[in-house]
Amino acid sequence: MEPHVFYARTTDDVTIAYAVVGAGPTLVLLPGVPFSNFLEEWRIPILRGVYERLAVRLQIVQYDGRGTGHSQRDVSDLSLDAMLRDLDAVVGQAGIERFALLGFYNSCTHAIAYAALHPSRVTRLVLFGGSSRGWLAMSAPETQALLSLIERDWGVFVESAAHAWMGWSVGEAGRLAADSFRNATTPAVARATFQAASAIDVSDDLAAVTAPTLVLHRTDIEQIPRAVCGAAQRSSPPAFRRVAGLVLREYRRSCRRDHRLRYRRPSGRAAATVGRATKAERARAHSARARCPSPHRTRRDECRDRTSPHVVR
């Protein structure tokens, strides 16, 4: 499976590169500007595996934001409205009417704004590691220290940013991510994009979001405090549902520990989020074990089911 590049034209005459892979309900992956570079992301094994797995059940749309990747580089307007024009151009050119949106980090504000403006088009919303206020997601001392490297040493900045995103233990994947960041844009565009992003505040738009929404945050990341992610959830309408990263990790641990299809109640803070299995769920689990006696197959199926993107189907 390989992405093929297509091009869309925005209303302000900016060319946007995009790709469509897979089949099923549509999930649009908003670009992580200023480092969107989807073709090189497909060369990173860990990311390629994620995209291919998503494409089994979904039609995945990826695109590079203006000023980055294979989209037009010589741009001056990097505002929120401009970013929404990019999304409009891509889904319009691809002929997609209704779709789920996934925003992460800076693009969370784009996802919220678009979902509020087009409630009839956005079927689901996933927000990962971001905030409704751009500055809050950048205000941590670790993030400010990292951003200060943009003009001083671009090479050190992209290496540090890539590993902050991927983790320092990923080895070769971190190097490939750094290469992707380095080739995605220029220091000037990166700085201008971050400055524009820091001024975005879509907190007033939260009440207009009607799509069922999943808010995720990594518990082991310091660059964006979890309290920032939680603030968006607390000020959001009832359609929002927050699942902490520790809950997802507990699910995966339980998958590895126990091949039986049942829910496990995590300890501590996660216990309030995840409930025990219902009687009907236990009955389904018993039936599944009867049909599939192999513990290895059952464990793999459980891991797949527990980590599959049900929220966007």
N, C-alpha and C positions, 0 to 999 in steps of 0.2 A: 504494500500500500504506500503510494507516494502522493504528496499534495501537488496539484497542478495550479500554477499561478494564473489568476485572472485579474482584470483591472476594472475599477469603477471610477466614475468621475463625480466629484462633489459639486454642489451648487455654486461654490466659490472657485471652481476649476482647479481642484487639487486631485491628482491621480492616486488612488489607493489600491495597493496590491492585496489580493485575498485568495483563499482556497476553500474548497468544499470537499469533505471526505465523509464516507460512511453513508448509512441509510437509516431512516427513522425520524422521530421528532427532532426538530432542529435546536441545537445548542450553539449560541454564538459566544465564542471566547473573546472577550474584549482585550485589546492589546495592552500589554504592560509598558506603556510609554514611560520614559523615552527609550526603552530597550526592546521594543517589539521587533522580532526578527524570526518569523515563524519557520522559514525554510531551514535556518540553522538550528532552531529548536528541534526539528525533526531528526537532526543528526546526533542529538544527545540521547543515548539509549534509554535512560530512565524516563525522559519526556516522551520519546517516541512510543514507548510501551504504554504510557498513560493515554496518549492520543489514539493509538490503535485499539485499545480496550474500549474507550468511549465510542469509537466509530462502529463497534460491533452492534450497538443498540441505537445509536444516535447519528444524525447528520451533523457533523461538526463544521462550523464556519470559523475560520481564523483570518485575521488581517493585520497588516502593519499600520500603525497609526501614522498620521502625517509627520514628515520629517524623520522617519525611521525606516529601517529595513529596506524593502523593495518598493515602498511608496515614495511619493515625490519628496525630495529632501529640501529643496529651496522654498520654505514656507515661512510666513511671518506670524500668522494667526494660530496660536496654540491654546486658545481659550476653551472653556467647556462647550460653548456653542459650536466651535469648530470641530471638537471631538465627536459631538453628536451628529454633525453633518457627515463625518466619515462613516459612522455606523449606518445612517440613513442611505448613503450611497451604496454601501456594500449589500445590504439586504434588498434594496431596490433592484440593483443590477442582477442579483442572484434570484430574484423573483420569489422571495420569502415573505409571507404575510405575518405569520405568527411564530414566535420562537421564545426559547428560554435564554436568559442572559447570565453569564458568569463574569463577575468583575473581581479583580484582585489588586490589593495595594492601591495605587493611584487611580485605577480604573473603577474602583467601587463607587466613587462619586458619579462617574459617567453612567454606570448601571442604574443607580438610584434615580438620577435625573431623567434618563430615558424611560424608565418604568413608570415614573410619575406623569410624564408627558404623553405616553402611549399605553395606557392601561389595557386597551383592547388587543394590543399586539404582543405584549410580554406575558407569557404563560407562567413562567417560573423565574425566580431570581436567586442567584447564589452569590454571596459576598464573602470573600476570603481575605482576612488580614488587612482590612481597611477601615475607613471611617467616613461619616457623612461630612466631616470638616477636614479638608486637605491638610491644614496645618497640624492638626492633632496627630495625624499619622507620621509627621516628620519632626515632631517637637522633641523626641527623645534625644538625650545627649549623644548616644551612639550614632543616631542617624545624622545629626548635625555635624559630628566629627567626620563621618563618611562623606557627606556632601561637600565639605570644605576641601576635599581632595580633587574635585572635578577640574579646576583650573590649574592646581599646583602639580598634579601628577595623574594624568588620565589613565595610564597603565595600572598604577597602584589602585586607583579608584575602581576600575572595572573588575579587577581581581578580587578586591575586598567586597564589592557589591554582589558579585556572582556567588561567592562563598557564603555571604550573609543570607542569600536567598536559598541556595542549595544545601548549605551546611558544609562545614569544613572537613567532614569525614567522607565525602563522596568521591574524592580522588580525581580520576580522569573526567568525570562528569562536570566537576567544578571548573576544570581547565576549558572544556568545551563551552560551558556557559559563559565564561569570561571572554572567550573569543567571540561568542554571539553578541555579547554586550558591546564589545569593542567595535565590532563591525556594524552595529545597529544604527549608530548616529555619531554626531560630533560633540565635543565638549560644550560648544556654544548652544546647540539645540538642547542638549541635556539640561544645562543650567536654566535655559528659558522655560523648558517644559516643567521642571520642578518649581520654578518661581510661579508659573501660572497655576499649577496644581495646588500650591500652598494657599492660594487665595480663594479656592473654591469652597463654598459652603452650601450644601444641599439639604441641611437638616430640616428646613421648612417643607421640603418635598416629601419627607418620609410619610406624612399622613396621607398623601395622595397615592402611595404605592398600594395596589390591591393584589398583586401577584403573591402567591405563597412563596415565602423567602426563607432561605437557610443561611445563617450567619456562622461562619467558621473562623477559628483563629488557632494558630499554633501555640501551644503552651510553653515551648522552649525558645521562643524568639524574643529578643530584647529590643530590637530596633523599633518595633511597634508594640507598645504595651497592650496587654490584654484589656485593660480598663478602657482603652480607646475604642476597641471593638465592642465592648459591653455597653458603652454609652450610646452607640447607634441602636443596639437592641432595646435598651430601656426606653428610648424616646420614640420607638417605632410603633406602628399599629399592631393589633393582634395577629395579623397575617404573618408577622416575623416569628421565626423559631430559631433559637440559638442552640447550637451543639458545640460544646467545647472540644478542643483537640484531644484532651485527656479521655473523653468518652470514646472517641473513635479509636484511640490507642487501646483502651480497655477491651473494646470489641475484638480487635485484632489479636490481643493476647489470649482472650477466651477462645478464639478460633484455633489457635495453636495448642492450647492446653486441653481442649475437650472437643472430641469429634461429634458429640451429640448436638442436634439442632434444638437449642433452647437459648433463652435470654439469660444473661448473667447480670446481677445487680452490682455495678461498680461501687467501690468504697468512696467515702468522703464526699466531696462536692458533686461528683458525677452521679451519686445515688439519687439525688433529687431530679435528675434529668431522665434516667433510664428506668423504666418500670419492669416488674416481673412479667414473665410470660403469662398470657391468658390461657384459659382452659382450651379454647379453640386452637391457639398456637401450639400448645403441648400435644394436642391430638394430631395436628399437621406434622409435627416433628416425629411423633411415633410412626405415622404412616410413611414418612420419608425414610426413616431408618429401616422399615420393613422392606421398602422397595430397593434400598441401596445399602447392603450390609457392609460394604467396604468402608472402614473408618477414614481411609485416606481420601476417597472420593467425596465422602460426606463433609470432611473438614474443608476441602477445596471449594465445594459448592457453598458452604456456609460463609467462608471468607468472601467469595464472590458476591453473594447476596447481601452481606452486611456492609460491604464497601461499594456496592453498585450505586450509580447516581439516580436513585429513585426519584429524587426531588425534581428532576428535569424531564421525567417521562410524561 
